[in-house]
């Protein structure tokens, strides 16, 4: 999906750090002094020759991190993701948009329970939003379910487990859909496990990110459980509805 962009809307960011999260995913940290404010859960567009090459969710939280974090999973046949993994280096410049999107943490109701379901690198915005919510003193339950196929595809496990130990209202559940299930993980699809374990009602807010089929299935399921459409947040859903947002990369 390529979109033209005014030169005034394209910013220059510098790569400050590249960290391997798992064999196929890296965290790219960007420094961009022109971006002072953003909301946890928004996304950036990456530009090549003035056109959108890819859109990536922010994994950083403005209340916690000093740089912008992107989680980039290597995609088979994906030239952009290969470039991130094989060519990009610390000190390089990237052309980016300002943070965009309406799927972000909103601290208006600190007692509202939140369910977060993500697959693969769709963990990125959920990681940022969960940390931002806890930093804001969110009192309601925050349940984060991260689904991957096999154990080696998980990442940020220790950080999320530490977050759960420090915050009694935060629950992190890694889910494996294939292979042997190791200690601390549950077997099955993240969506199915989340629905089984959560007593959803109209008071919940649900955040979805990752595989588009999972997002669509989750929307139907949580709607049927009584969650209002306005409280089910995902940029992928906005794309499906035909609004002017861009899909997250999962």
HELIX and SHEET records of a PDB file:
HELIX    1   1 UNK A    7  UNK A    9  5                                   3    
HELIX    2   2 UNK A   79  UNK A   86  1                                   8    
HELIX    3   3 UNK A  120  UNK A  122  5                                   3    
HELIX    4   4 UNK A  123  UNK A  135  1                                  13    
HELIX    5   5 UNK A  151  UNK A  153  5                                   3    
HELIX    6   6 UNK A  157  UNK A  166  1                                  10    
HELIX    7   7 UNK A  190  UNK A  197  1                                   8    
HELIX    8   8 UNK A  212  UNK A  224  1                                  13    
HELIX    9   9 UNK A  229  UNK A  231  5                                   3    
HELIX   10  10 UNK A  235  UNK A  240  1                                   6    
SHEET    1   A 6 UNK A  51  UNK A  57  0                                        
SHEET    2   A 6 UNK A  43  UNK A  48 -1                                        
SHEET    3   A 6 UNK A  93  UNK A  96 -1                                        
SHEET    4   A 6 UNK A  11  UNK A  22 -1                                        
SHEET    5   A 6 UNK A  25  UNK A  31 -1                                        
SHEET    6   A 6 UNK A  68  UNK A  73 -1                                        
SHEET    1   B 6 UNK A 185  UNK A 187  0                                        
SHEET    2   B 6 UNK A 170  UNK A 176  1                                        
SHEET    3   B 6 UNK A 142  UNK A 148  1                                        
SHEET    4   B 6 UNK A 114  UNK A 119  1                                        
SHEET    5   B 6 UNK A 205  UNK A 209  1                                        
SHEET    6   B 6 UNK A 232  UNK A 233  1                                        
END                                                                             
